[in-house]
């Protein structure tokens, strides 16, 4: 394996310090999920971050310094995906061949991130994607094991009484057959850069997906920054959904009733706040992609756009 020309070399003490800080943060953000999973418990809000998104908690726990950083010989990274050791010194870093292999993925993410940040944030969708995912369904056939706040008929009336303009394909594809024709947009898997906009809650949550797909090419702190944002957005996503969260532990269960004028105002304000929080993370990820593309050797690549 070719190794990256290191721009920065860390010693054992620096590696230990950064690893400890990362694991401490992991315990705060991810530890509760890991503990619930060990007990066989499910959570209708937080589990989404580990069921819909593909990154495993154990992989999130590994600290990565990012591309171009050399670690001392003997670190566990030598056995991890993407790393290699210099024959002469034994120093460990993410390999050039790994970056070359991910060139297509890095370029695809850069285009999506830059296209998204160029658009104004639209905050008038009111989270109706979650409602459209249960339109026409009986109470017992919904996606989550939770009751519907307004019942099935009331939920259907909300969907049918609003203009739905979901721009996010990975939400739109879960619309029920009866709700799909009600969407004024037709996003598809291959045209995300043409539709994605920074006010979309799922576009904000997906920054986490983009970050972990770039791992170990980017530093783990950026991945956890994006995870923390996704976790907070997920709570709003469910509070504004048709589901009744009463009794769900470790989450604010107060509904954001988007079927009312006050609820719409509250949702739009929170949505704008998350768009503001997401903007610097999106810019950081895009800048990382651009730097990686500048450094990437040309070669074969299997990092296809659809790779999760």
N, C-alpha and C positions, 0 to 999 in steps of 0.2 A: 504494500500500500504506500503510495506517495504521501508524504506529510506536508502540511502547509508551512510556508516560510513564516516563522513566528515573528510577530511584531512586538509582542510583549512576552516576557518570561516570568513566571511566578515561582516562588520558592515554597517549601513545604508548609511554613507557617501561614503564608497567604492563602494557600489552598485550604488548609484546615479552617481558617477563620471564615472564608467565604462559604465553604461547605456547611459549617455550623449555622451561619446566619440564614442560609437558604433552607436548611432543614427545620430550623425554628419557625420560619415563616410558613413552610409547608404544613407544619403541625397545626398552625392556627387556621389556615385556609382549607386544607384538605383532610387533616386528621379526623375531624368529626365524621366525615363520610366514611373514611377507612374503618373507624370504630363501629359505625352502624353496620357496614357490610360484614364485618367480622361477627356481629351478633345476628346477622340475617335479617336486619330491619331495612325497610324501604322508606323513602321520603319522596313525596310527589312533586316537590319543588326542586330540591338540591340534586337529586339523582340524575336529572337531565344533563348535568355537566359531565357525567361519566357514562351515560347510556347513549345519548344522541352524539356526543363528542367521543372520539375514539381513543384519546390518550389515557393510558392506565395510570392510576395513582402512583404506583411504584416507579414508573418512568418520570413522572413529574417530580419525584423526590430527589432524583439525581441532579446534582449541580453541574452545569456546563459553563465553561468560560466564554464560549463563542469561538468563531473561526479566527485564526491568527494568533492565538494565545498558546504558549508552550507551558506544559506542566512537568514537574520533576518525574524522573523515572520512578516506577513503583506505584503510581497512583492507580486506582481501580479503573479509571477511564480507558486504560490500554485494552481492556477486554470488551469495551462497549462499542456499539455500532458507530461507524464513521471515524474512529480514531486509529492512529498508527503511531509507531515509535521510530525515532531517528536511530539508525543503526549505530552511529558513532557515539552519541551522547545518551541514548535511552529516553530522551525527552519525548513527551506525548502531546499530540495535538490532533485536531480534526484534519483529515487528509485531503489533499488537493483532489484526489480522484473522487472522493465523496462529494465535494462541491461541484465538480464537473458533472457528476451523475445527477445532481439536483438542479442543474441550470434551467431546465424548462420550467420546473416548479417555481423557482425563484422569480423568473421572468413573468410567469403568469400571475403570481401574487402581486408583483410590483405594478403591473398594468391594472389589476383590479383595485388595489389600494389607492393609486393615484387617480383613477377614474372616479372612485367614490368620493374622495376628498374634494374634487373640483365641483361637485354638485352642491347646491344649497340643501340644508336639512329640511325635509318635509315632516311636519309634526301633526298631520291631520288624518292619520290612518286609525288612530284610537284603539290599536291593538285588536282590530276585528279579525285578524288572522286566526286567533285561537277560537273565536266564535264560529268562523267559517269551517273549522275542522270538525265541528260537531253538528253542523246544520243538517236537519233531517234525520238525526239519529235519536233513537229512544234513550231514555235516561241511563239504562244499563249498558249501552253500547259505546260510550264515550271513551276517549283515549286514556283518561286518568281515573283512578278508583276514587272519585270524589263526586258528590252531588252537584247538580247545576243550580246556581243561585236562583234563577228564574224558571227552572224547569225546562223541559224540552221545547214546549210550545212557546214559552216566553223567549227562550234563546233564539228560536227561529224567527220570531217577530223582530228582534233586534237586528239580525243579519239582513233580513229582507227590507228593513226600514232605513238602511244606511247605504251610502255609496262606498263600496269596498275598492281600495286601490293599493293592493299589496304588491310591492316591487321585488320581494325577496323570493327567489325560486324555491329555496329549501323550506319555506313556510307554505307557499302556494301549492306545492306538490302534495301536501297533506290535506288540502281542502277536500271536503266530501264532493261526490259527483254532483249533488244538487247545488252546492255553493260555488263550484269552479266557474260556471258561466256568469256568475254575478260579479266576478272581479273585472275591473275595467282595464287591467293590464294583463299581459301574457308573458311573464318572465319564463325563460327556459334555462336548462342547465348550461348551455353553451354561450349565453349572452349576458352573463352576470355583469360585466363592465358597462353594459348599456342600460342597466336598470338600478344597480345598487346605489343607495343614497344614505348619507350619514345620519339621518334622523331615525332610520329603521333600527328597532331594538335588536333584531337578529343580526344585522350587519355589525352592530357593536359587539354582540356576543361572539360573533365569528372571528373577531380579532384574536381571540384565544386560540381558535382552530388554526388560523394562519400562523400564529407564533409557534405552536407546538409542531406544526408541520415543518417549520424551519429548523427545529432543534436537531442536532446540537450545534448548528451553524450560528445561532444567536445565544446570547447569555441568558441564563435561566431566570434572572430577575425580570426580564421583559416578559417572559412567558407567564410568570406569576402575576405580574401587573395586569396582564390581559385577562387572566383567570379571575382575579378579584373584581374587575369590572363586569365580566360575564355573570359572576355570582350575584352581584347587586342587580343587574338588569333582569336576571331571571325572576327575582322576587316581584318586580313590577309587572313583568310579563304575566305572571300567574295571578297577581292581585287584580289586574285589569281583565282577566279572562272570565269566562262564564262560570267557572268553578267556585264552589263555596269552600274556603280554606279553614273554616272554623274547626278548631281542635288540632290543626297541623302544628307540630312542635317546632321551635327554633326558627320561626319566621313571622313577620308581621302579617297577620291574617286579615287585616282591614281591607275590604274591597275598594277598588277604584271603579266606581260604577259608571263606565263609559256610556251607558245608555241614557245618562242624564247630562245636563249642561255643565253642572259642577264637576262631574266626573271627567268629562271631556277636557275641561280646563286643567284639572289636576294632572291628567295623563299627558297632555301636550307639554305642560311645564316640566314634568319629570323627564319626558322624552328629550326635550331640549337640553336639560341638564346632562343627561347621559351622552348626547351628541357632543357636548362641550368636553366632557371627560374623555371621550373616545378619540377626539381629534389629535391630541399629541401622541397617543399610542399608535394611531394609524400612521402618523407622519414618521414616527421612529421605525416602525416596521418597514415602511416604504424605503426609508433611507438605508436601513440594513440591507434590503434587497438590492438596492442600487450599488452599494459598496461591494456586496458579494458578487454581483455581475461584473464589476470592474476587475475583481480579483480572480474570477473563475477561469481556469484553463479550459480551452475548447476541447470537447470530446463527446463521446456517446453519453446519452442521458436517458434514464428511465423514470425520472421524476415527472411523470405526466400530470397534466392539470387536474385530473380526477383523483389523483392519489390522495388518500386520507391518512 
